[in-house]
Amino acid sequence: MTTSLLHERLISCRQHSVTLAQPLSEADLQIQAEDFASPGKWHLAHTSWFFEEFILRPRGLQSSVAEPFRFLFNSYYDTIGQRQPQGRRGLISRPSLAEILDYRAEVDQALATLMQTALDQDTLELLELGIQHEQQHQELFVTDIVYNLSQNPLLPAYLPPATNIIQPARDQHFLPFDGGLVTIGHDQAGFCFDNECPAHKHYLAPFKLANRLVSNADWLAFMEAGAYQQPLLWLSDGWKQRQQAGWEMPLYWQRDQHGGYAAYGMHGLQPVDPAAPVRHISYFEADAYARWAGKRLPTEAEWEHAARSCSADAAHARFADLARPNQATMHDLFGQVWQWTASPYVAYPGFQTRSGAVGEYNGKFMNGQYVLRGSSIATPAGHARASYRNFFAPHQRWQFTGLRLAEQG
């Protein structure tokens, strides 16, 4: 990729973050309803901090507020130093939103200055990482603001009401895959995160994968069968979590006045669409559903092999698009929900972290979490690929998470 094209992508990415914030007030961008849901204002600052810390500062360029912001907007990089605790990011009422937007502009100007110089390969790679990192936070920005606004009793919408496009319900059937010795992981042609590497051989027994995602109608049947009250369907930790949290339905669902269900989302409170993919469920719920259905969750290697076999990378949907079926026989591998897999998030054979503080990006989280594959309605365009490994703790539900069933071949 040429430097000029990289710069164009950088400018577009940086502007998109500001665009995401435009429907919101400064008060909206300040709130933090839970430790895991960062304020929108913090995302706007942290993504700028990332460029400053890893690209500008080592090359003798930095903003006028670099030192105080170094503490306020560090996320989890222990190598760099102390930081504001994650659960207290909502207390950063100052700097103001205007000052953070000024900070973004200052960082952007410094990046533009840098782009006018001859850049070595390491700098080019870090700039690409910065773009990809900001795209991750753009998705988190949407995910977090939906959660933060959902705690307001008035249930204010982040975006105007959407024009509902009713999608016909698809029959579910299972597509066979031969398995065998397959290649899993990124071949490093183009960008990838370090946790996608190295590409390696993996043996798969023959398996089948559902042609579609589990729908809201499927989930309603699960609920009406009393599955949330049946401990034999649940992993031990999942049953404890269900009891402690009082789970009876997906996050954001509620009974409506007619005895049906409505769900809160980007466009406010809307009736649950039976044909749409179920969203905002934990790994524990996904695993219980699969057991109730007499199926299982796919492994991440099965999912990736199926995605490559179906040539589904081109089917990634843009932000806030509705269902866009793949041209292959697998539907909605990308662009609807992140799909839970049965695979714990661990290192691939031969995995190596990058040297320096940026090496803390992924590897340090390889315990106690599960891998999700695909992408969601909030994932920026061009950010997904078959080898992408998202990961969350098994109890978390505020991300746009769903599932696709698997069975043995």
N, C-alpha and C positions, 0 to 999 in steps of 0.2 A: 504494500500500500504506500502511495506517495505521501510525503509530508503534508502537502496541501489538502489531500483528501482526508487524512487523519485530522487535520485542523478543522475542516468542515464538520466532521462527525463530532469533534469535541465541542464546537460551538453549538451544534444542534442538540447535543445531549445536555449541555449546561442550561440551555434555554428551556428545554422540556421540563426540567425540575421546577423552574420558576412558573411555567405555565400550569403545572399541577397545583401550585399554591394559589393561583389567582382566584378561584371561587371561594376562598376562605378568608375569614377575618384574622386579625392578629391574635384575638382571643382563641379562635379555633386552633391556630398553629401553636399555641402555648400549652394546651392541656396535655396531660399524661395520665390516663385513667388507670394504668397498671404498669408495673416495672418493665414488662416486655414490650410495651407500645410507646415508642419514643414520640416526642412532640414533632410536628412538622417543621417547626423552626429549627430544631436541632438537626434534622436531616439536611436541611439547606446549608447549615454551617459545616456539619461534619464532612460532607462530600467535598467542600472547598478545602477544609483542613487536610484531607487526604492528599489532594494535589500539592498543597503547600508543603506538607511534611515529607512526602516521599519523592517529590520531583523538584519543587522550587528551592526549598531550603538547602539541599545538598549542592545545588548549582549556583548558590550565592544570591538567590532571589527570594524575597519574602515580603509579606504584607506589613503594614504599619502596626497591626494588632497581633502579630504572630505569637508573642510570648504568652499573654493572658489566654488567648484562644487555644493555645497548645494544650492547656489543662482542661478547658471547658468542653472541647469537642473531640478529644481522643475517645475512641470507643472502647477497645479492649487491648491495646498494644502496651503490654507491660514493659517491653524493651524501651519504649519512649519515656515512660515515667508515670507519675500519678495522674488521676483524672477524676472528674465528677462521677459519682456512683450512678450506675444505669437507672436505678429507680428514682433518682432525684434530678433527672434532666429537666423535668417540668418546672423546677424552681429557678431555672436560668431565665428570669424575666428580663434581665439586662445582660447583654446588649439587646436592643430593640430589634424588631423585624427590619426596620429601615437600615439599621447599622449592619445587620447580617447581609442584607442585599448589597450594601456598599462593600462589604467584605468579599462577597462573591464577585462583584465587578472588579475589585482590586486584584483578586487572584486571576480572573480571566485576562486582565490586561498583562499581568506578569507571564501568563502562559502564552499569550500572543507574542510577547517579546521573545520568549524562549523559542517559539516556533520559527522565528526568523533566523535562527542560528543553525549551524550544521549539527545535527543530532546523531549521537551514536546509537547503536542497537539497543543498549540497555535503557536509554531514555525513551526510545520509541516504544519499547515493550511496557515500560511503566506508564506511559501516557495511555496506551490501550487498556492496561489494567485499571487505570483511573476512570476511564469511560465505562468499562464493564462494572466497576464498583459503584459508580453513580447510578447505573441502570438498576442494579440490585436495590439501591436505596429508593429509587423511584417506585419500585414495586412495594417496598416496605412503607414508603410514605402513604400510598393509597391504603394498604392494609391497616396501618396504624390509625389513619384519620377515620376510617370506617369504624374501627373499634372505639376510638375516643369519642366520636360523635354519638355512637350507639348508647353511651352511658348517660346522655342527656334525655330526660323524660319526654321531651318533645320529639325525639327521634328526627332531628333535622337532616336533610339530605345533603350529601357532599356535591352531587351533580343534579341537574334538572331531571324530572321524570323521563324515563326512556320510552320510546315507541316500542311496545312489545311485539316481537316477531314470533309468532307461535310456530314452533318447530314440531313436525310430526314425530310421534313416538316411534322409536326404532325397536324392532324385535332384537332380542339378545341371542347371539349364537357365538360359538367358540371356534376360533380359527386355529388350525394345527400348525405347529412348527417342529421341524425334524430335530432340532438341537444339534448335538455333536460338538466338535471342537471349534469354538468361535472366537473371534477377536472382540474384546471389550475394552473400552477406554478410548481416549483421544489419540489420534496419530500425529498430533502437533502440526497439522496443516491448517493454519489459521489459529485464532486465539482459543485458548482454553484456560481454565483455572488449574492450579497444580493438583487438586484432588482428582482430576479426571485422568491423570497420568500415573504410570506409563500404560500404553496399550499393551494388553497381555492376553494370552490364551486362556480360555475358560471352557470347561466341559459342561454342556447342558443336556440333561435327559430330555426326550421329546415332551412337549408341553402344548397346552392350548391357552389362548388369551381371548378374553371377551372382545367382540367387535366394537363395543361401546362402553361408555362409563356407566356406573351405577347411577340411576336417576332418582329424582325426588319421589316419584311414584313407587320405585323399589324400596326406598327408605321408609315411606309411609307404611308399606306392608310389614316391614321389619318392626316398626314401632307398634303397629296394631296387633302384631303377634305377641306383644309383651316382651320383646327381646331385651329391653332395657331393665327388665326385672328378673332375668334368668341368669344367675351366676355361672352356670355351666358353659355359657357361651363366651365368657370373658376370661382374659388373662388375669392373674391374681392382682397385679398392680392396677390393671384397668378397672377391675371391679371395685377396688378401694377408691380409685379416683372418681368413678361414677357415683358411688355413694357419698363421698365427701363433697363433691361439687353439685350433686343433685341432677346429673344429666338425665334428661328424658327425651331429648331431641337435639338436632344440630344447633350450634351456636347461632344466635340471631333469630331463630324461629320462635313464634308465639302463636297461641290460639287466637283466631279471629272471632268476631261476634256471631258468625254464622256456623261455628263449630268446625271450620276448616283451619288452615294455617297460613300465616303470613311470615315473611322473612325480611329483615332489615339488610340493606346493602348500600352500594354507592348512590343509588337513586332513591333512597329512603325506604319506607316500609311498603312492600309489594306482596300480592298474593303469591303463594308458592306455585310455581309452574311445574306440574307433574312430570313433563318431558325433559326438563332441564337437569343437568348433572347436580347431584347433591354436593353441597359445599360446606366448609367449615366443620369438618369432623376430625377427630383425633385418630391417631394410629390405633388406639385401643378400640374405638368404635368401628373403624374399618376392619380390623381383625375379627371382631365379634360378628359383624355383618357377614363376612366371608364364611365364617364357621356356620352361621345360621343358614346361609344359602347352600351349604354343602360344597363350598369351593374353598379357595385360599387366595391370599395376596400373591402376586408375582414377585419373583426376586428382581433386583435391579438389572441383573445380567439378562434375564428373560425379557424384560421390558425393552432394554436397549437393543437386543438382537431383533426383536419383533419390529421396533421402530425403524431400524436400518433395513430390514427385509421389506418393509412397506414403503420405503422411500418417503417418509412422512415429514422430513425436515422442512420441506417447502410449504407445509400446511400451517405453519405457526400463524396464529391470528394476531392482529394488532390490538393495542390497548383499547379496552372497552368494546371490542367487537363481540357480537353474539356468535352462536355456533357456526363454525365453518368446517364442514366435513372434509376429510382428506380425500384425495382422488383415489387412493388405495382403498382396501377393504376395511382398514382400521379407522374408526371415527374418533376425532377429538383427542388424538395423542398429544396435541399441543393446543394452547390457547384457551382452555376452559378451566381446568383445575390441575394443580400439582397432585400427582397420584402416589399415594402411599405404596411402598413396596415392603416385602418381608425382610429386607436386608438391613442389618445394622450398619451405621456409618463408620467404616473402618478404612484403613489405608489399603490401596492396591499393592500387590507385590512389587517391590522396588521403588515405592513412593519416596520422594525426597522433597523436603521443604526448601523454599528459596532462602538464600542467606539474608541476614539482616532482619530488621523489624517486620518487613513485609512477609516474612516467613510465618508470622503468626496468623495469617489470613484465614487458613482453613484447617491445617493439620492439628492444631491444639484442641479442636472440638471433636476429635474422633473417639468419642466415648459417650454412651448413654443416649444416642440419637439414632433415628431411622432415616433412610434415604427416600426421597420423593423424586419422581421423574416427570418430565413434560414441561409444562408452563401453565400460566393462568390468565384470566382476563385482565389482570393487572400487570403482567409481564411486558416490558417494552418490546416493541417490534425488533426483531433481529437478535434478541438476547438468548433465545433457546436453541438447543441442539440435542441430538440423540444421546450424547455422552454426558450431558450436564447432570451434576449430582447436587440436588438441593437436600437440605437436612434440617430436621427439627426434632425436639424432644417428643416422646410419644403421647403426652397429654395435651399438647398445644393444638388450638382449634381456630385461632384468629386469622391464620393464613388461609388463602383460597385453596383448601385441600379437599380431595375426594378420592375415589378409588375405581379401579378396574379389576375384575375378577380373573383368576387363572385356575387351571386344573391340569392334572397330569395328562400327557398325550396317550 
